[in-house]
């Protein structure tokens, strides 16, 4: 009985850990940062235990239940807080599809059908495998501007129906980690749009954890510098960031010119184990897009990706007046 009570106290600590870190601007070390990634699981366990806790411990149970539910509400409010509804300038939307398709995907035919169904103007694939030449050619047939087949840094392939006017690769300490920056001219919207795509490493070790954080920090600094110089054109940031929403290392673009695509859309995990009874339990959100204040997002969806352990993101962006 008291062991269960102590376990619930531990849950309260885990639920409040990201709140305390945010409140006091604490950069959590490697293992603690990994610990905060599973807030959905902690919330589920706490919800199951709360009725028993109240029944067994009465007033003390109520106090702990209120603390736990307050922490859960705060941690998940970012997904449900409504975004201001701004009237778009026209009904011509920029359709975007992004997904980590897995280097080892063996269901590429089904994946191709999924992509064709959404008919994206911009398609960004992470963990693109150079060995899949036929898949590449089939995709390229639907786009005007395509990446060079043997020049896809960090396994990030960007396909566009609009002409790409500039392309840069910002190298990190590791040759396998880069930030891709592109500018393309959206003819329907009659405006240049900047795109950043990145796939920092999974923090499986402390060294990879540090490299991930440096990559995210460099992205944030670069965009913030452009904003301060008033050079921030309509901009989209996307990637498998290998970072949970509750991590202090997730870019927040604190200068207020960006929103995460998940804002107001509800919580949804984007990565999960592909098999085993633990698969539903070990799932979290690590795939993101962020858009500048020039846009309004519509039709945001999480899509099961054939052959991958990630969900894809499909959405539309409309310029606002």
Buried (B, 14 or more C-beta within 10 A) or exposed (E): EEEEBEEBEEBBEBBBBBBEBBEEEEEBEBEBBBBBBBBBBBBEBBEEBBEEBBEEBEEEBEEBBEBBBEBBEBBBEBBEEEEEEEEBEEEBBBBBBBBBBBBEBEBBEEBBEBBEEBEBBBBBBBBBBEEBEEBBEBBBEBBEBBBEEEEBBBBBBBBBBBEBEEBEEBEBEBEEBBBBBBBBBBEEBEEBBBBBBBBBBBBEEEEBBBBBBBBBEBBBEBBBEBBEEEEBEBBBBBBBBBBBBBBBBBBEBEEEBBBBBBBBBEBBBBBBEEEEEEEEBBBBBBBBBBBBBBBBBEEBBBBEBBBBBBBBBBBBBBBEE
